[in-house]
Amino acid sequence: MERMLSGIKPTGRLTLGNYIGAISQFVKYQDEYELYIFIANQHAITVPIEAKELRQNTKDLVALYLASGLDPEKVTIFLQSDVSAHAKLGWVMTCMSYMGELQRMTQYKDKTAKGERGITAGLFTYPSLMAADILLYDAKYVPVGIDQKQHVELARNLAERFNNRYSDTFVIPEPLMTTVGQKIYSLQDPTKKMSKSETNPKGTIDLLDDPSAARKKIMSAVTDSLGIIQYDPEHQPGLANLLTIQSVLSQEPIDSIVNRFQGKGYGELKREIGQTVYDFLSDLKAKYKDVLDRKIVDQVLQNGAQKASSIANKKIQKVYRKVGFIITK
């Protein structure tokens, strides 16, 4: 099997967008790839976050991953901070990165363009750590949405730069883009991504939302005045967003959904999608509670860290020897 790696920051509550754009894909990939998923808690502190909140977010995230169908017998799930090689290689990759490269990275670029103050050095250099996260495991593929593709491009550039300077060391990773549900948009502003940091609570469905409340959010979702049910993201972004949600959760092709609703109104479509979301969240929350009741999160992370460390430690030893940190032959 080819190796695949992905990470997610434990900042804020996971949304339906996170599930559709990432988690649902991982559930499929675990049978097709040697899959490693890490909780990027070191990336989480690039902006202020309370320790209590970070701990709770991390626990919830792992529990939701398991509840969503990720099997710890198939996929290696671990905390970034439990594998010291991430920070070690992160520094090496920071020293391989150019200022201009990091200045072009979206998060830093957007925040500076808005004139935000208090931007940390960590926020500026975190893409180098992200490159290290990927390169440690010789991952062939990194599943990403459109927003994250540039991080894989940086990892590729740094891997090639290191290989050219010190001899072949890293596999050059490839971004793997999904076709349906790459990005789920706000229910209230379908021009913006559904985000954990969404300010309008009606725009986002959290995976731990009350299912009835989530159904109401679907019913109040912004659509348009055309009154025609068709998949047209450019002219009907709100409707296209709802059709994508229904397609992924019901596993029914969008064309089939559109055909079934020909001549019908948006209200009827929203009722079906609302019920689909209600059923999905009800089932997910029951499984999430079961995971917590069985108290398996700590053991899953411990096992994952041991397996990940066995690979990462070998890689960092190789890197340290090549750059001259290890002086004995």
C-alpha positions as CSV (number, residue, x, y, z in Angstrom):
1,M,0.0,0.0,0.0
2,E,1.1,3.6,-0.7
3,R,1.4,5.7,2.4
4,M,-0.9,8.7,3.0
5,L,-0.7,11.3,5.7
6,S,-3.0,14.1,6.9
7,G,-3.3,16.3,10.0
8,I,-6.0,18.5,11.6
9,K,-5.7,21.3,14.1
10,P,-7.8,20.9,17.3
11,T,-9.0,24.5,17.2
12,G,-12.7,25.0,17.5
13,R,-15.4,22.4,17.0
14,L,-15.5,20.2,14.0
15,T,-18.1,21.1,11.4
16,L,-20.1,19.3,8.8
17,G,-17.7,20.8,6.4
18,N,-14.8,19.1,8.1
19,Y,-16.6,15.8,7.9
20,I,-17.5,16.1,4.2
21,G,-14.2,17.6,3.1
22,A,-11.9,15.4,5.1
23,I,-13.1,12.8,7.5
24,S,-15.5,11.0,5.1
25,Q,-12.6,10.7,2.7
26,F,-10.3,9.3,5.3
27,V,-12.9,6.5,6.1
28,K,-12.6,5.5,2.4
29,Y,-8.8,5.9,2.2
30,Q,-8.1,3.7,5.3
31,D,-8.9,0.6,3.1
32,E,-6.8,1.8,0.2
33,Y,-3.7,3.3,1.8
34,E,-1.4,3.0,4.7
35,L,-3.0,6.0,6.5
36,Y,-1.4,8.2,9.2
37,I,-3.5,10.9,10.8
38,F,-2.0,13.3,13.4
39,I,-3.7,15.8,15.6
40,A,-1.7,19.0,14.9
41,N,-1.7,20.4,18.4
42,Q,1.6,22.1,18.0
43,H,0.1,24.2,15.1
44,A,-2.9,25.0,17.4
45,I,-0.8,27.4,19.6
46,T,0.2,29.7,16.7
47,V,-2.7,31.7,17.9
48,P,-3.8,32.1,21.6
49,I,-5.8,29.1,23.0
50,E,-6.5,28.1,26.5
51,A,-5.0,24.8,27.6
52,K,-8.3,23.5,28.9
53,E,-9.9,24.2,25.5
54,L,-7.1,22.6,23.6
55,R,-7.3,19.4,25.6
56,Q,-11.1,19.2,25.2
57,N,-10.9,19.9,21.5
58,T,-8.2,17.3,21.0
59,K,-10.2,14.6,22.9
60,D,-13.4,15.5,21.0
61,L,-11.6,15.4,17.7
62,V,-10.2,11.9,18.2
63,A,-13.5,10.6,19.5
64,L,-15.3,12.0,16.5
65,Y,-12.8,10.5,14.1
66,L,-13.4,7.1,15.7
67,A,-17.2,7.6,15.8
68,S,-17.1,8.5,12.1
69,G,-15.6,5.1,11.2
70,L,-11.9,5.4,11.4
71,D,-10.5,2.1,12.6
72,P,-7.4,2.3,14.7
73,E,-6.5,-1.2,13.5
74,K,-6.2,0.2,10.0
75,V,-5.2,3.9,10.5
76,T,-2.5,5.3,12.8
77,I,-3.9,8.2,14.8
78,F,-1.5,10.2,17.1
79,L,-0.8,13.6,18.6
80,Q,1.9,15.6,16.9
81,S,3.4,16.6,20.3
82,D,3.8,12.9,21.2
83,V,6.4,12.5,18.4
84,S,9.3,14.7,19.1
85,A,10.7,14.3,15.6
86,H,8.1,16.7,14.3
87,A,9.6,19.7,16.2
88,K,13.1,18.5,15.4
89,L,12.5,18.3,11.7
90,G,10.4,21.4,11.8
91,W,13.5,23.5,12.8
92,V,15.5,22.0,10.0
93,M,12.8,22.8,7.5
94,T,12.5,26.3,8.9
95,C,16.2,26.7,8.1
96,M,15.6,25.4,4.6
97,S,12.7,27.8,4.0
98,Y,13.1,31.3,2.4
99,M,11.4,34.3,3.9
100,G,9.6,35.0,0.6
101,E,8.1,31.6,0.5
102,L,6.6,32.0,3.9
103,Q,5.4,35.5,3.2
104,R,3.3,34.1,0.4
105,M,1.5,31.5,2.5
106,T,-2.2,32.3,2.7
107,Q,-2.8,32.6,6.4
108,Y,0.1,35.0,7.1
109,K,-0.5,36.9,3.9
110,D,-4.2,37.4,4.7
111,K,-3.6,38.5,8.3
112,T,-0.9,41.0,7.3
113,A,-3.1,42.4,4.5
114,K,-5.9,43.0,7.1
115,G,-3.4,44.9,9.3
116,E,-3.8,42.5,12.2
117,R,-1.4,43.0,15.1
118,G,0.1,40.4,17.4
119,I,1.0,38.0,14.6
120,T,3.4,35.4,16.1
121,A,6.6,34.1,14.6
122,G,4.9,30.7,14.9
123,L,2.1,31.7,12.5
124,F,4.8,32.9,10.1
125,T,6.9,29.7,10.2
126,Y,4.3,27.0,10.8
127,P,4.3,26.0,7.1
128,S,7.8,24.8,7.6
129,L,6.7,22.6,10.5
130,M,3.8,21.4,8.3
131,A,6.3,20.4,5.6
132,A,8.2,18.5,8.3
133,D,5.0,16.7,9.4
134,I,4.5,15.4,5.9
135,L,8.1,14.6,5.0
136,L,8.9,12.6,8.2
137,Y,6.8,9.7,7.1
138,D,7.7,9.5,3.4
139,A,4.1,9.9,2.6
140,K,3.3,9.6,-1.1
141,Y,-0.1,11.3,-0.9
142,V,-1.5,14.1,1.2
143,P,-5.3,14.6,0.8
144,V,-6.0,18.3,0.8
145,G,-8.7,20.8,0.0
146,I,-8.0,23.8,-2.3
147,D,-6.9,26.0,0.6
148,Q,-4.2,23.6,1.7
149,K,-2.6,22.7,-1.6
150,Q,0.1,25.4,-1.3
151,H,1.3,23.7,1.9
152,V,2.0,20.5,0.0
153,E,3.7,22.5,-2.7
154,L,6.0,24.0,-0.1
155,A,6.8,20.5,1.3
156,R,7.7,19.4,-2.2
157,N,10.0,22.3,-2.7
158,L,11.7,21.8,0.6
159,A,12.1,18.1,0.1
160,E,13.7,18.7,-3.3
161,R,15.9,21.4,-1.9
162,F,17.1,19.1,1.0
163,N,17.6,16.2,-1.4
164,N,19.7,18.3,-3.8
165,R,21.8,19.7,-0.9
166,Y,22.3,16.6,1.1
167,S,21.5,13.6,-1.2
168,D,18.2,11.8,-1.5
169,T,16.4,11.7,1.8
170,F,12.7,12.5,1.4
171,V,9.9,11.2,-0.8
172,I,8.4,14.0,-2.9
173,P,4.7,14.1,-1.7
174,E,1.7,14.6,-4.0
175,P,-1.5,16.5,-3.1
176,L,-4.6,14.3,-3.5
177,M,-7.7,16.4,-4.3
178,T,-11.2,15.1,-3.7
179,T,-13.9,15.6,-6.4
180,V,-17.1,16.0,-4.4
181,G,-17.3,18.1,-1.2
182,Q,-13.8,19.6,-1.4
183,K,-15.2,22.7,0.3
184,I,-18.6,23.1,2.1
185,Y,-19.8,26.7,2.4
186,S,-21.5,28.7,5.0
187,L,-25.3,28.2,5.0
188,Q,-25.8,31.9,5.4
189,D,-23.0,33.1,3.1
190,P,-22.3,30.5,0.4
191,T,-19.4,32.5,-0.9
192,K,-17.4,31.7,2.3
193,K,-16.2,28.4,3.6
194,M,-18.0,26.7,6.5
195,S,-15.5,27.3,9.2
196,K,-14.9,26.4,12.8
197,S,-14.4,30.2,13.3
198,E,-17.7,31.1,11.7
199,T,-19.2,34.1,13.5
200,N,-22.8,33.4,12.5
201,P,-24.0,30.3,14.3
202,K,-26.7,29.7,11.6
203,G,-24.0,29.4,9.0
204,T,-22.2,26.4,10.5
205,I,-23.3,22.9,11.5
206,D,-21.1,21.5,14.2
207,L,-20.8,17.7,14.4
208,L,-21.8,17.9,18.1
209,D,-24.8,20.2,17.3
210,D,-28.3,19.2,18.5
211,P,-29.7,17.4,15.5
212,S,-33.0,19.3,15.7
213,A,-31.1,22.6,15.7
214,A,-29.0,21.5,12.7
215,R,-32.2,20.6,10.8
216,K,-33.5,24.2,11.4
217,K,-30.2,25.6,10.1
218,I,-30.7,23.7,6.8
219,M,-34.3,25.0,6.6
220,S,-33.0,28.6,7.0
221,A,-30.1,28.2,4.6
222,V,-29.7,30.9,1.9
223,T,-30.6,29.9,-1.6
224,D,-31.7,32.2,-4.4
225,S,-34.8,33.6,-6.2
226,L,-34.5,31.5,-9.4
227,G,-36.7,28.7,-8.0
228,I,-35.0,26.1,-10.2
229,I,-33.3,23.0,-8.7
230,Q,-30.1,22.5,-10.6
231,Y,-26.4,22.2,-9.7
232,D,-24.9,25.6,-10.7
233,P,-22.2,26.6,-8.2
234,E,-21.6,29.9,-10.0
235,H,-25.1,31.2,-10.2
236,Q,-26.7,29.2,-7.4
237,P,-24.0,28.7,-4.8
238,G,-26.3,28.2,-1.9
239,L,-28.3,25.5,-3.6
240,A,-25.2,23.8,-4.9
241,N,-23.8,23.7,-1.4
242,L,-27.0,22.0,-0.1
243,L,-26.9,19.5,-3.0
244,T,-23.3,18.6,-2.2
245,I,-24.2,18.1,1.5
246,Q,-27.1,15.8,0.6
247,S,-25.0,13.9,-2.0
248,V,-22.1,13.1,0.3
249,L,-24.3,12.2,3.4
250,S,-26.8,10.1,1.4
251,Q,-24.2,8.7,-1.1
252,E,-26.5,9.6,-4.0
253,P,-25.1,11.4,-7.0
254,I,-26.0,15.0,-7.4
255,D,-27.5,14.4,-10.8
256,S,-29.9,11.9,-9.3
257,I,-31.0,14.2,-6.6
258,V,-31.6,17.0,-9.1
259,N,-33.7,14.7,-11.3
260,R,-35.8,13.6,-8.4
261,F,-36.6,17.2,-7.5
262,Q,-37.5,18.5,-10.9
263,G,-40.6,20.6,-10.7
264,K,-40.4,20.7,-6.9
265,G,-39.6,23.6,-4.6
266,Y,-36.6,24.5,-2.4
267,G,-38.7,23.9,0.7
268,E,-39.2,20.2,-0.1
269,L,-35.5,19.8,-1.0
270,K,-34.5,21.4,2.3
271,R,-36.8,19.2,4.3
272,E,-35.1,16.1,2.8
273,I,-31.6,17.4,3.4
274,G,-32.6,18.5,6.9
275,Q,-33.8,15.0,7.7
276,T,-30.6,13.5,6.2
277,V,-28.5,15.8,8.4
278,Y,-30.7,15.1,11.5
279,D,-30.2,11.3,11.0
280,F,-26.5,11.6,10.3
281,L,-25.8,13.7,13.5
282,S,-28.0,11.5,15.7
283,D,-26.1,8.4,14.7
284,L,-22.7,10.1,14.9
285,K,-23.4,11.5,18.4
286,A,-24.5,8.1,19.7
287,K,-21.2,6.6,18.4
288,Y,-19.2,9.5,19.8
289,K,-20.8,8.9,23.3
290,D,-20.0,5.2,23.0
291,V,-16.3,6.0,22.2
292,L,-16.1,8.2,25.3
293,D,-17.9,5.7,27.5
294,R,-15.4,3.0,26.5
295,K,-12.5,5.3,27.3
296,I,-10.4,4.3,24.4
297,V,-9.1,7.6,23.2
298,D,-5.9,7.6,25.3
299,Q,-5.0,4.1,24.3
300,V,-5.5,4.8,20.6
301,L,-3.2,7.8,20.9
302,Q,-0.6,5.9,22.8
303,N,-0.5,3.1,20.3
304,G,-0.5,5.6,17.4
305,A,2.4,7.5,18.9
306,Q,4.5,4.4,19.3
307,K,3.9,3.3,15.7
308,A,4.5,6.8,14.3
309,S,7.7,7.3,16.4
310,S,9.2,4.2,15.0
311,I,9.1,5.7,11.6
312,A,9.8,9.3,12.5
313,N,12.7,8.7,14.7
314,K,14.6,6.8,12.0
315,K,14.0,9.6,9.6
316,I,15.2,12.3,12.0
317,Q,18.3,10.3,12.8
318,K,19.1,10.2,9.0
319,V,18.5,13.9,8.7
320,Y,20.6,14.8,11.7
321,R,23.5,12.7,10.4
322,K,23.3,14.4,6.9
323,V,23.2,18.0,8.3
324,G,26.0,17.3,10.7
325,F,24.2,17.2,14.1
326,I,25.4,13.7,14.7
327,I,29.2,13.7,14.8
328,T,29.9,10.0,15.4
329,K,30.1,7.6,12.4
